[in-house]
Amino acid sequence: MTNRKEPGARRRWRLHIPHVYAMLFTILIIAALATWVVTPGAYDRVEGPGGRMVVDPNSFHVVERSPVGFFGLFRAVHKGMVQSADIIFFIFIVGAAFSVINATGAIEAGIEAAARKLRGSERLAIPILVILFSLGGAIFGMAEETLAFVPVIVPFMLALGFDSMTAAGIVLGGANAGFSAAFMNPFTVGVAQGIAELPLFSGMGLRLAAYASFVLVTAGYIYWYAGRVKANPLVSPTYAEDRAKEKDLGLDQSRTFEPRHKLVFLVVAASIAMLIYGVIKLGWYITEIAGLFLAMGVIGGLAGRLTPDKIAEEFVKGAKELTYGALLVGLARSLLVVLSDGHIMDTLLHSMATAIGGLPSLLTAWGMYAVQCLLDFVVPSGSGQAAVSMPIMAPLADLVGVTRQTAVLALQFGDGISNIYSPTSGYFMAGLALAGVTWPKWLRWVAPLIAMQYVLGLTFMTIAQLIHYGPF
């Protein structure tokens, strides 16, 4: 006997988002096919401010076609993995180190103690943490560095009665709100202003207003969502996964904060303090941070009275659990490999710049914003995007009545906003993996926030054009 649908009954439609690996590989195929039909071209690179190699905006020329064939497509995946090996192994090491720390029981005991102190005012932690991470993004260009904090914030939010989505939003969304509307980010504002020959960190007033707006919207969205989860945990898209995490972490059990736990926390706190000092004062990046957290895992494990064998077991376990996200970083990088090997990345940039060159000044400002948004999918590095686009956008701005400061603002917003939803953003996908949140669930959750940020970006681009945002 077959089940028949009642007349007039409504079929529930649900958007199907393909597996992110399948989606990325489909994009790779399309990019490879494009190398056979799109006219290959290149800009000459010259030395710009600070010795950085930038494009000569008047040097675009057609080059010999170098299409990416069937086997070349698969070679590009390996090349992408190799080129992003620093981030891939960084993810493995951070995840492994925190797996060792988790095994000591210190995080569960410490979180339980902190949660007891915040009982009744749990949501106050959200705006405070969002502001702290946003300052890291706005001042220091914090991006990959946020990954080290994800394994700490996730269990903390679970203990406060929230979910993994809230934790990922605080770390990734908070830092990126500051990064997108930064007032001092040396990797976007600093590089772009240097190439555009603007005074370093000039135009601070409007940038501070943009920063405050982005952070307010981001903190408000996460605060509202966390309140819903607190009232009804079943509304969380990660409800089932979080219950399993709580069991694994022992958050459903009462634990005593023992002296050995305090010692482990001292190791973790010292490591985070060293991380901040190393990034700000010593110029540390992926390699140094990975080494720091590897040392933290070993020393913290010994402080928590784990045997060397147990430390090794937990290290392997933690790395294994992050294979999905780590390999995704390399797959995302493969897109840049295909476009570069096929000599069509500069062609795409040239075509976008030409398309907006003849528009009225306000529409050109909006067009610059749109171009930077699109460009970020193929050049996810902020400083890299500035290096390839600003030598073209700065002189274009002079010709069409847009200030160079406004062109830099377009770079900021266009590069930053997509960093927390684009599957080609390596550190972001790694952050989701560390938080245990799948990309499709995150995309559904973050879509309203992203829409609000794009509107904010367009609003500030309009204000910048109307007030002739300067200098020059």
SVG drawing of the C-alpha trace seen along z (x, -y; Angstrom):
<svg xmlns="http://www.w3.org/2000/svg" viewBox="-7 -66 69 68">
<polyline fill="none" stroke="black" stroke-width="0.4" points="0.0,0.0 1.5,-3.3 1.3,-6.5 -0.6,-9.2 0.0,-12.9 -3.2,-14.5 -4.7,-17.0 -3.6,-20.5 -0.8,-19.3 2.3,-21.5 5.6,-19.9 8.3,-21.2 11.2,-22.4 14.7,-22.5 17.7,-23.9 20.3,-21.2 23.9,-22.3 26.3,-19.8 29.3,-18.4 31.9,-21.2 34.5,-18.9 32.2,-18.1 31.3,-21.8 35.0,-22.9 36.0,-20.3 33.2,-21.4 34.5,-24.9 38.0,-23.6 36.6,-21.8 34.8,-25.0 38.1,-27.0 40.1,-24.4 37.6,-24.6 37.8,-28.4 41.5,-28.1 40.7,-26.7 38.3,-29.5 39.2,-32.6 41.9,-34.8 45.1,-34.3 46.8,-37.5 49.2,-38.9 50.3,-42.1 53.9,-42.9 55.0,-43.0 57.1,-45.8 58.5,-46.7 56.1,-48.9 56.2,-50.5 58.1,-48.6 59.6,-46.3 56.4,-44.5 55.8,-43.3 52.7,-44.8 51.1,-44.9 51.8,-47.7 48.2,-48.8 49.1,-49.7 51.0,-46.6 48.2,-44.0 49.0,-41.9 47.9,-38.7 50.2,-35.7 50.5,-32.2 47.6,-29.9 48.4,-27.4 45.2,-25.4 44.8,-23.1 44.0,-19.6 42.5,-16.6 45.6,-15.4 46.7,-19.0 43.5,-19.4 44.4,-16.6 48.0,-17.8 46.6,-21.2 45.1,-19.6 48.5,-18.3 50.1,-21.6 47.5,-23.4 48.1,-21.0 51.8,-21.6 51.5,-25.4 49.2,-25.5 51.1,-22.9 52.0,-25.4 48.3,-25.9 47.4,-22.3 50.0,-21.1 49.3,-24.0 45.7,-22.7 46.9,-19.2 49.3,-20.4 46.8,-22.8 44.1,-20.1 46.5,-17.5 47.8,-19.8 44.4,-20.6 43.4,-17.0 46.3,-16.3 45.2,-19.2 41.6,-18.0 42.8,-14.6 44.2,-16.1 40.6,-17.1 41.8,-20.6 39.6,-22.3 36.4,-20.7 37.2,-21.5 38.2,-25.0 35.2,-25.7 32.9,-24.4 34.4,-26.7 34.1,-29.7 30.5,-28.8 29.5,-28.8 30.8,-32.3 28.8,-33.5 25.6,-31.8 22.7,-34.1 24.6,-36.4 26.1,-34.0 25.3,-36.1 27.4,-39.0 30.5,-37.0 29.4,-37.2 29.8,-40.9 33.0,-41.1 34.6,-38.2 33.4,-39.6 35.0,-43.0 38.3,-41.4 38.5,-39.3 37.4,-42.2 40.2,-44.3 42.7,-41.6 41.3,-41.7 41.2,-45.5 44.6,-46.2 46.8,-43.2 45.0,-41.6 44.2,-38.5 42.9,-35.7 44.8,-32.4 45.8,-33.3 42.2,-32.9 42.4,-29.1 44.3,-28.6 41.3,-30.0 38.6,-27.9 39.2,-24.8 39.0,-26.9 35.9,-28.9 33.8,-25.9 33.7,-24.0 33.4,-27.3 30.2,-28.2 28.8,-24.7 29.3,-24.9 27.4,-28.3 24.4,-26.6 25.1,-27.8 26.4,-25.8 29.3,-25.4 27.8,-27.8 27.8,-30.5 31.5,-29.7 32.5,-29.8 30.6,-33.0 32.4,-34.7 35.9,-33.7 35.5,-33.7 32.8,-36.3 34.2,-38.6 37.7,-38.7 36.5,-39.1 34.2,-42.0 37.3,-43.8 39.3,-42.6 36.6,-43.7 36.2,-47.2 39.7,-47.6 41.1,-51.0 44.7,-49.8 45.0,-46.4 48.6,-46.4 47.8,-43.6 44.9,-45.3 44.7,-49.0 48.5,-49.3 49.4,-47.5 46.6,-49.1 47.3,-52.6 51.0,-52.1 50.3,-51.0 47.8,-53.9 50.4,-56.3 48.2,-57.4 49.4,-58.4 49.6,-55.2 46.3,-54.6 44.8,-57.9 41.0,-58.3 40.7,-56.9 37.4,-58.6 35.2,-56.9 37.0,-53.6 36.3,-53.8 32.6,-54.4 32.6,-51.4 34.4,-49.2 31.9,-50.1 28.9,-49.4 30.3,-46.0 31.1,-44.9 27.7,-46.1 25.8,-44.2 28.0,-41.0 27.8,-41.0 24.0,-41.7 23.3,-38.9 25.3,-36.3 23.8,-37.6 20.3,-37.3 21.0,-33.8 22.6,-32.6 19.5,-33.7 17.3,-31.5 19.6,-28.5 19.7,-29.2 15.9,-29.2 15.5,-26.1 18.6,-24.1 16.7,-22.2 16.8,-25.2 20.6,-24.8 21.7,-23.2 24.5,-21.6 22.4,-20.2 23.2,-16.5 26.9,-17.1 27.1,-19.3 25.5,-16.7 28.2,-14.3 30.9,-16.9 29.6,-17.5 29.8,-13.8 33.4,-13.5 34.5,-16.5 32.7,-15.4 30.7,-18.6 27.8,-16.6 29.8,-15.5 30.8,-17.4 34.6,-17.9 36.9,-19.3 39.4,-21.9 42.5,-20.2 46.1,-21.6 47.3,-19.6 44.5,-21.3 45.7,-24.7 49.2,-23.8 47.8,-22.8 45.9,-26.1 49.1,-27.9 50.8,-26.3 47.9,-27.2 47.7,-30.8 51.5,-31.2 51.3,-29.8 48.5,-32.3 50.4,-35.2 53.5,-34.1 51.3,-33.8 50.1,-37.4 53.6,-38.7 55.2,-36.7 52.6,-37.9 52.8,-41.6 56.5,-42.0 58.4,-39.2 56.4,-39.0 55.5,-35.3 53.4,-33.5 52.2,-30.0 55.5,-28.1 56.3,-29.8 52.7,-29.5 52.6,-25.8 55.8,-25.2 54.5,-27.0 51.3,-24.9 53.2,-21.7 55.3,-22.6 52.1,-23.5 50.6,-20.1 53.7,-18.2 54.4,-20.3 50.7,-20.6 50.2,-16.8 53.1,-16.2 51.8,-18.8 48.4,-17.0 50.2,-13.7 49.7,-12.0 52.2,-9.3 54.2,-9.8 52.3,-7.0 49.0,-8.7 50.2,-12.1 51.2,-10.3 47.8,-8.6 45.9,-11.9 48.1,-13.7 47.3,-11.3 43.6,-11.3 43.4,-15.1 45.1,-15.3 42.9,-12.6 39.7,-14.4 40.8,-17.4 41.7,-15.7 38.5,-16.9 39.2,-20.6 42.9,-20.4 42.7,-18.8 39.9,-21.3 42.4,-24.1 44.6,-22.6 41.7,-21.9 40.6,-25.5 44.1,-26.7 44.0,-24.5 41.6,-27.0 44.3,-29.7 46.7,-27.1 44.4,-26.4 43.8,-30.1 47.5,-30.9 48.7,-28.0 46.1,-28.8 47.2,-32.4 43.6,-33.7 43.6,-35.2 45.0,-38.6 42.5,-38.4 39.7,-38.2 41.0,-41.1 41.5,-43.2 38.0,-42.4 36.4,-43.4 38.3,-46.7 37.4,-47.5 33.7,-46.8 33.4,-49.4 35.7,-52.0 33.0,-53.8 30.3,-54.1 29.2,-57.3 31.4,-57.9 29.0,-56.5 28.3,-53.4 32.0,-53.0 32.6,-53.1 30.0,-50.4 31.5,-48.5 34.9,-48.6 33.3,-47.1 31.7,-44.4 34.9,-43.6 36.8,-43.3 34.1,-41.0 34.4,-38.7 38.2,-38.8 38.4,-37.6 37.1,-34.2 40.2,-33.6 42.7,-35.6 41.7,-35.0 44.8,-36.7 44.1,-40.3 47.7,-41.5 47.7,-39.4 44.5,-41.0 45.8,-44.4 49.0,-43.7 47.1,-42.6 44.2,-45.0 45.2,-48.3 47.8,-49.2 44.8,-49.0 42.1,-50.5 44.1,-53.5 44.7,-55.0 41.2,-54.0 39.8,-55.9 41.7,-59.1 40.1,-58.8 36.5,-58.3 36.1,-60.8 36.5,-58.3 39.1,-59.1 41.9,-56.6 40.8,-56.4 37.4,-55.1 39.1,-52.5 41.1,-51.3 37.8,-51.1 36.3,-48.9 39.3,-46.6 38.8,-46.3 35.1,-45.4 35.4,-43.3 38.3,-41.2 37.0,-40.9 33.3,-40.0 33.5,-36.8 36.3,-35.4 33.8,-33.8 31.6,-32.1 33.8,-31.4 34.9,-27.8 38.2,-29.1 39.1,-30.8 41.5,-28.3 41.7,-29.6 37.9,-29.9 37.3,-26.4 40.0,-25.2 38.2,-27.2 34.9,-25.4 36.7,-22.1 38.2,-22.9 34.7,-24.0 33.1,-20.8 30.6,-22.8 29.9,-21.8 30.1,-24.4 26.4,-23.9 25.1,-24.4 27.3,-27.5 26.3,-29.0 22.6,-28.8 23.3,-30.3 25.6,-33.1 23.7,-34.2 21.6,-36.9 24.7,-38.3 26.6,-38.4 23.7,-40.1 23.7,-42.8 27.5,-43.3 27.3,-43.6 24.6,-46.3 26.8,-48.1 29.7,-48.0 27.6,-49.4 26.3,-52.1 29.8,-53.2 31.0,-53.1 28.1,-55.5 29.0,-57.8 32.6,-57.8 31.8,-58.8 29.3,-61.5 31.8,-63.1 34.7,-62.7 36.5,-60.6 40.1,-61.6 42.9,-62.5 42.9,-62.3"/>
</svg>
